Amino acid sequence: MSDITKQSLSELVKNIKEKKLSSNEVTKAFIDRSEKSKELNAYISEDYSSALEKAKKFDEKQNLDLKLPGIPIAVKDLFCTKNVRTTAGSKILNNFVPTYESTVTQNIWNEGAILLGKLNCDEFAMGSSNETSFFGNVQNPVDKNLVPGGSSGGSASAVAGQLTPITIGTDTGGSIRQPASFTGIVGLKPTYGSCSRYGIVAFASSLDQAGPMAQNVKDCALLQEIISTYDSKDSTSIDFKRNEYSKELTKNIKGKKIGIPKEYRVDGMPKEIEELWQKGIQYAKDCGAEIIDITLPHTSYALPAYYIVAPAEASSNLARYDGVKYGFRAKGENLIDMYEKTRSEGFGAEVQRRIMIGTYVLSSGYYDAYYLKAQKVRKLIKNDFDEVYKKVDAILTPSTPSSAFKIGEKKDDPVSMYLNDIFTVPVNLAGLPGISIPAGHDSKGYPLGLQIIGKAFDEQNILNIAYAMEEKISFKNKINDWWIK
Amino acid sequence: MSKDKLEYLISRKDNQYEVIIGLEVHAQVTSESKLFSTSSTKFGAEPNTQVSLVDAAFPGMLPVINEFCVKQAIKTGIGLNAKINNRSVFDRKNYFYADLPQGYQISQFKDPIVGEGKVILDMPEGQKEIGIERLHLEQDAGKSIHDLDPQSTYVDLNRSGVALMEIVSKPDLRSPDEVSAYIKKLRSIMRYLGTCDGNMQEGSLRADVNVSVRAKGSKNLGTRCEIKNVNSIKFMQMAIDYEANRQVDLIEEGESIDQETRLFDTKKNETRSMRSKEDAHDYRYFPDPDLLPLEVSNEFIKKLKSEIPELPDDKKKRFIKDFKVSPYEANILVSDIDTAKYFEEVVSKMGKNKDIKLAVNWITGELFAVLNNKNLEISQSPISSKNLAILVNLIKNGTISGKIAKTVFELMMDGDKDPQKIVEEKGLKQQSDPKALEALIEKIINDNREKAIEYKQGKEKLFGFFVGQAMKASGGKANPQLINEILKKKL
């Protein structure tokens, strides 16, 4: 089969289970395509030979009861993978090889998946364009010189470009949903506490959440049911009843109440986004859902609050990268000098900016005015959602205020870059699940996404709505493999 | 400088100064594993052999609270008569140092697990109450070793992540002696509870000492200096004495005292400035997002309360009431849990016709002297409580004299021998047969006729001579009381 990489995860699993394909064939196909796709710069580290070995081993003793039987998967380079270099897109971890495995990746290997390699991302997941990576920017398969979004840019590019059938990203303020939207794929940010953070390089602990990225909703649901487990090694992991999301997936969303928040109609939002939203509303209606206008009054404070809370936590979380124990170390005259040189040379500009912001907002005399106030805003935002969820089952919004932009376009304008997260950030602040599905194209042919936000622990519901709408939208990504010579 | 009998005051010319002291005691929680990881806390292991990925702050590693350490902190809070908070929060205290792998210490800042409490000190002038401000849980850092190599610093992370209780007193202490009594009392309570072994040599107990001075009678607190990380009671006392005098000298010279952190140099016996208030770290405390607030129910606290053993203050009251020992003796007996235990074992093994006063004397006298000489804890006593009880009973029932008992005691130390057997084997039993003693004494009087006459003529001093002769003749075994009686009759 020459079109192996075009197959969705569900098709690949079916073909392997029916022995129409071997793991070796599938793994080889994705490696071949990945090799031909170097221009996308989606990978930071490749693990191909080891992947082929594992595939052969799988084929020799096939366990077809597994959910990901011999399926090769590349993952974001924020997940620690045992004996495979893990960089978080940073020079400071350029040479770091963990001796341990993150819970989320362990979960997929337990179901038979095989690691293909580690995917590019913004440095420490701080960015919305994948341009802050020490390993260079990533190309969007949709168009040359277009950013794939970020921070899970390599992951989005790899799924859209068919270098991996599915992937896992992380989302702190939109890092799964925004790149999914920019590349025309599906991305789910689960409820905070759904997926273990153990072994994931931390950015902002109270917001970070791993989640699936896939070509379609069904694959996304399957991956979510695999990666979401209660984990006693993460004190913020929550022990709730987890569905078998893929099995319980249904397109029947008749009578579901879907809220449309007026505050998401922001100033300067392109007309195309508004039109997409209206189209989405129509699709939801066509599926039998009831549309209800709602208000989330504190929405406009979400972005400023996020850009206080996330850098504050990051400034502390990144203190451990000091050149003492592992990773990059610069030579210094003494301990302080070594710290300063290591961190100045080891961290990129955006990471340094956020460490400085975070250090500032936590410092004495400013704590109450910034950090404490931001936490209060966060509570108000959560209250907004709690209030509307008394009336609706889910909320429909655009995923991003624009389609993908050009590489370099916003690099020197951090505020405009931060504005990209305006629709995704409130979801993280409230700890809710949100899914982005591709819903159309703008005039340039670039994909646009719609976001469905759910109640906490109600992933099944938003997956169902996404599944039903996906059929109506019938999105086709316009990717012409321009990078393959 | 003169010291009033009851008050510790520093005098200069016409002025007298009072010293105000508050302590932040860092007590290592007795626990098999660390506060947020499963690594061992055993003292003295090879460097960096008790370090988990969490302790070394590897990327993606997360802390998970050790429930046992939480219980230990709550028990300690109960022992300090303190309020246990149903909800407490772990915060990050951010600073860079080579032996602090995370770049922050997980501690409790605004919401500690234990609130206000109190400790009673028994001072020579009477009881004194010292207020406890709070107790919170926190991680220890690793250890930087600067003297192994001229160029490099070595880091040992075995201690990194070990659970500490920081016990903050109110500024209620007024003298080095009170500080000593306070530390000893804290240690005693925690050892009773089994929450901290109190071993200062191993660093299980150390303190930051806050010292300020003020003119006697003044109500305002002076500017304080904090002396960091003092690890023995003696050093604390020396540091306070030095620091208080330094501050008084500054005031006398019309200078002001800078609020600063100081170090005590044990070799030079002086405190030195470490950093001023301006250079003080901004620790940027904020709630640790990796940990949820710690919530403990009233039932949980109640259950722990039911597990609390009798503490020194109550034990003291009971000893005085039940055993009729003096408050002074009771203090000595209860100050260390093992001493109290030993004493109670002796009492219970002495049976019905017991002489508790005698037992106390033997424990606090002979036994303590031996332990002191051999540098042993009472738990390592060469003489078991059972055998000491037998010995005391042998004295009480007249089998041996107190003097012979000392000989027997010496012999008991060799392998915790049964005193009864020693008395039998060595024939040390007291001669209490009046007839035998009468014969013996008659012989002595006959042999010393002249002296007997002198005695009768009024030279009463000679009575002692006859007692000595009788004791000598009996090989020291004669019952002294009987000898006295018989001699008086016969002479």
Interface residues (C-beta under 8 A of the other chain):
Chain A: F79 C80 T86 A88 L93 F96 P98 T99 Y100 S102 R197 Y198 G199 I200 V201 A202 A204 S205 S206 S232 K233 D234 S235 T236 A312 E313 S315 S316 L318 A319 R320 D322 V324 K325 Y326 L335 I336 Y339 T359 L362 S363 S364 Y367 Y371
Chain B: L53 A56 A57 F58 P59 G60 M61 L62 P63 V64 I65 R92 N94 F96 Y97 A98 P101 Q102 G103 Y104 T153 V155 D282 R284 Y285 F286 P289 D290 L291 L292
